[in-house]
Amino acid sequence: MKPHAGSALIQSILDPLELPDSGYEQAAVRYQDLGAWLCRADSSCAQFGPHVFPQGSFRLGTAVRPLHAREEYDLDLACELSVGLAKHVHTQRFVKELVGTEIEAYCVARGIRSAKEEKHRCWRLEYADHLSFHMDIVPCIPEAPPRRQAVKEAMVRSGAESGLAEALSRLTVALTDDRHPGYDRICDDWHISNPEGYARWFESRMRLASGLLLERATLLKAASIDDLPVYRWKTPLQQVVQLLKRHRDQMFREAPDLKPVSVIITTLAGRAYSGEADVASALGAVLSGIEGSVRADRPRIPNPVDPEEDFADRWARPECRHLRLEKNFWDWVTQVKSDFALLGTAADARFIAEQTRQKLAVTVDVAALSQLPGLRDSSASNAVPKLHAIPSTPPKLWGPASR
């Protein structure tokens, strides 16, 4: 973006998107309460060392407000039963139903009216308070050492430093999934994941802005940035991910099944980020580098903490062919680059406000925008509005319905 707008303009767009700190705090109260319930003395899970922790956008500090007030936030949680369970002794069904039984009792004890809902990999709880959200709780157990070692070796082959690969691979967990052919029998090939390892990888990318993080910690009177919850880091990388996700949500508002999934956007942004200390520069770097982070061969978008997993595997699945997911991804990349380039070269505050409303579903104050250096409200004077540059590649019509 041009210096006249830059980060001040982007911040005016980000502010309405941000989940307030109180929202993260309320979510933490919820999952900590569930964790305490699972650990209570008469819990059937207590002997297995249950540990409930967030994953996804709440863990990464990249949550954004839903497009519509009636929509819920997604609070993704893992419930790791950390001791006493093993794949050569217990089935996936046993592990999932063990957690499900306690969640059922939790609903009764806390007066949660909506019954728990079973999903393929998780149990869902619906909350209806001042922050409307649902919790998806994924039961899991620690992955066995041989497979963790294989993950570590794959990370090293992909370029990760050996010590980091060792530390992150130790966090790999085995998931329950009722679609798995071995769900009801003893088997060794459970699906695996590593949400905490992924979060720490993302933190390592944010830490490239070391000077900014030091300033942030000092501003908030913390001894170090690690004394602050990640959502309070508010790094340029987190903010870029929020902007990209909101643009994606608005573009595919009429066809959400076609949109690029958040983990793809987050991973590509993390890989393209180079430690830029302001959000405008970070956005430019990510938009410039996002295409180069997609591989030509499989895995197209490797999981950084399990490089043999392809986050873009659905692009090639026969059952997903009708969704044209890869085409929709590249259409989104073209559109998001064009839209932010247009915002970055505009000088008319009213035009910027209208584009922001259309492309991000965000309302910004024209008068406030016109006070930013280099911006003006053309309707407030008799001057002829300046024509805005046409991108060299004209953007396609907006939204999936026009494809």
Secondary structure as UniProt FT lines:
FT   TURN            3..5
FT   HELIX           6..17
FT   HELIX           21..39
FT   TURN            41..42
FT   TURN            44..45
FT   HELIX           46..48
FT   STRAND          50..55
FT   HELIX           57..60
FT   TURN            69..70
FT   STRAND          73..81
FT   TURN            87..89
FT   HELIX           92..110
FT   STRAND          117..118
FT   STRAND          123..127
FT   STRAND          133..142
FT   HELIX           145..157
FT   TURN            158..159
FT   HELIX           162..169
FT   TURN            170..171
FT   STRAND          173..175
FT   TURN            178..179
FT   TURN            181..184
FT   STRAND          192..193
FT   HELIX           195..206
FT   TURN            207..208
FT   HELIX           210..219
FT   TURN            220..221
FT   HELIX           225..227
FT   HELIX           230..232
FT   HELIX           236..251
FT   TURN            252..254
FT   HELIX           256..258
FT   HELIX           262..272
FT   HELIX           279..289
FT   HELIX           291..293
FT   STRAND          302..303
FT   TURN            304..305
FT   STRAND          306..310
FT   TURN            311..312
FT   HELIX           313..316
FT   HELIX           318..323
FT   HELIX           325..345
FT   HELIX           349..360
FT   HELIX           366..369
FT   TURN            370..371
FT   TURN            373..374
FT   HELIX           378..380
FT   HELIX           400..402
//
